[in-house]
Structures are given as C-alpha cells and as structure tokens.
C-alpha cells in the first residue's frame, strides 16, 4: 500500500528485546537509505488486560524488557548514526 501511493518501505525483522536485532534493523535502514535522520521507539506488549495487582512477575519482566530495555537498546543503536547526521 505504501508503494502503491508512491512511497518507499523496507522491512527488517526485529525483536525489540534484542540489542543485536535492533542494531541490524538500524544497519538495514542506514544501508538502504544512506543514513538515519529519525528513530522511533514504538514497541509495546499486551499481557492479557490484567489489572496491576493481577500481573505476574513474568508479565512485569516482559513489559520491562520490551518497553524500557527495548527503548534503551534502540537509543544505543541509533544515536551514533543520528550524531553523524548532526
């Protein structure tokens, strides 16, 4: 749909909890488009709609890994490329 409207898109598989996956995704963007101008951390996770007091420690850990660590890894992997662009 993006391409049919005149845009361009590239797919890169990425596990948001994996720093190396995020690094590979950034590399695909840099190699494909010649650099990085913006990086959006927008991963999230749904654990069945339970209320806070109903979540297990595994639920909390999964959320922490995706939302906090995933965002941290994204910034770590993208920032050197963003700094190169000024």
Phi, psi and omega in degrees: 000320179300312182292325179294340177263009176093004179268184180226139180218150177226137179260137171220119178295138183207128170269116185295348178265004183246113178301321181291323175297316180296319177300319178293322178296317177297318179299319178300316180297315181295315180294323183283319188247003175082007178160181181233125179253335183208150176223124181249120174270106183226028177281149177210177182213144179243125183247041172086008174077015179292153174284162186309315183287352179261351183282139175277168177297329176295321176297314181296317180297319178298316178297315179301315182297318183281307190284314184271302182294321179300318177294319179298312179299319179301313178297316179301316184286329186269332192298322180295323178290321179295320179296325177298330180277352178083000000 
